[in-house]
Amino acid sequence: MADTVEYACRDERLIAAPRPRCFEVLADLSTYARWWTLVDVTPQGSGPRLVPGARFLFSGARPGGERVEWVAEVREIEPPERIELSYAGEYRGRTGWELDEVKGGTLVAYVYRGVRPMTARARDHFARWGTRLHSVAMREDALAGLARYLGGPGAELDDEAWRAEVRRRVAQLVLSL
């Protein structure tokens, strides 16, 4: 039931922190719960450190939406420049984190290099949202949360206030999609 359509997108944000520090946070799954509100990440079999061959489970939902799970495997790592991943399960394809050193910090991007829906539910999801929902979640949750975790905007908020703000922002933006 695989779809032949591959989805691609790139979501990025300037993070006011050095590239090695950003990379270390992204390469350590134990930090994800501190900065990624709508998605849970659980190592499968290995520890929290991302190394080639490591597998982990993504589990998440948009505010008011149904929970979705998919597995990712680390394909390649080039510290502190990139982490290449491969999705398996309901979604399949290559994704990755890219980190570019720029004036003022690090440009951190999460890139879909060609993700395909593998189930009817996943096809329905892409038919409804395309990559728009993914991009809203990455910009307003993951990348904003990473910036906050590293001392950027929102760092003054306590964790519960931050999480409530992320849910509010994402829910509001989903209404406009």
Secondary structure, DSSP 4 states (H G I P E B T S, - for coil): ---S--EEEEEEEEESS-HHHHHHHHTBGGGHHHH-SSEEEEEESS-SB--TT-EEEEEE--TTSPPEEEEEEEEEEETTTEEEEEEESSEEEEEEEEEEEETTEEEEEEEEEEEEE-SHHHHHHHHHHTTHHHHHHIIIIIIHHHHHHTT-TTTTS-HHHHHHHHHHHHHHHHHT-
